Amino acid sequence: MAKLELRGYLPHEDKPEKFEKFRKIASEIYNEIDGHIIFSWEEKFEQFDIIENNTKIDYIDLKNMLGNDSKYLI
């Protein structure tokens, strides 16, 4: 399972619904991938950006794996 890190809010801060929904979706979709992916919440766009990816899968393929939920990534 890929280690996923979502940055943008401290643990005690309230997070937007989209932030929490993506956390759940990403955990399910990327559970078969080995490596580490760091996502950064971009408030201006209300989407995530991948700021670090040491998996063997490139950005386009990671985004495509999300299917209809790719709207969560810039």
Secondary structure, DSSP 4 states (H G I P E B T S, - for coil): --EEEEESS-TTS---HHHHHHHHHHHHHTTT--SEEEEEEETTTTEEEEEEE-SSS-HHHHHHHTGGGGGGB-
